Each structure stands twice: as structure tokens, then as C-alpha cells.
Amino acid sequence: MLPLLGGLICDKIGIRVALILFDLLVVTGSCIFAIGCNKDNVNFTTMLIGRFIFGLGSETQFVCKTAIIAHWFRGREMGFAFGVGLTAARLGSVFAGIIEPNVADARGVEAAAWVGCGFCVFSFLNAMGMVCVDKKVEENDR
């Protein structure tokens, strides 16, 4: 349901604005989750709210990224471009599955949650870069 709603939002407000909005939801949700993981005062309600907000953004941001890929690539290039995009997303999940447990073992769950938040910020910065490049190319095409 969320990807469908995300597609409608992308069409309504624009792909670039929607991508930034959804990535901000991911970062916000991740930070709220990490706050809930405070080792001195674990708050499961805060953690659930954070994961909910994270989920709202993460499912819908992929729709925006797919729309941008479809805008940049045509014909026979498109399948490979979608494959690269999906592979990058899945590799991120694999690396998180490797890195997070090691950080949790070494420094605790709270530190692992903040490392995850850091990865979300890194992803947001990459999305900002992609938006800037997309906008610059569009301006040069005029």
C-alpha cells in the first residue's frame, strides 16, 4: 500500500521533493529509534514510533529512486539500471546485517542503533546529491 501511496505523492509534489521528504522520514525515524535504545532508559514505545516513521519513508523512497532511474535510462539500458539500483539496496541490507551485530557486540545495542542512523544520514546525503545532479542536468537540457 505504501509504494502505491508513494507513487501518488511523487506525481503530486514532484520526484525530487518527494525523495527528500521520504529520506527525511527515514533519518528521523532512525534517530527516534536510536533515542529509544538508550541503555539507561529503554523506551519501546519510542522505538516503535521510530520504526513506524522509518517504514513510512523507506518503502516510499524506493518508488522515487525508481522513477528517477526511469527518467535517466531508456530502452535496453533500463533493465541494467534497475538491477544496479536494486543490487545496491540489497547490498546495503547485507552490510547492515554484518556490521550492526558486530557493533552491538562490541559497543552495545544503543551504539549499533546510532551507527544505523549514521548510515541513514549518509543515504540522505547521497539522495541530496542525486537531486542536485538531476536538477542540474534538467537545467542544462533546456
Beta strands, then each sheet from edge to edge (+ up, - down):
end
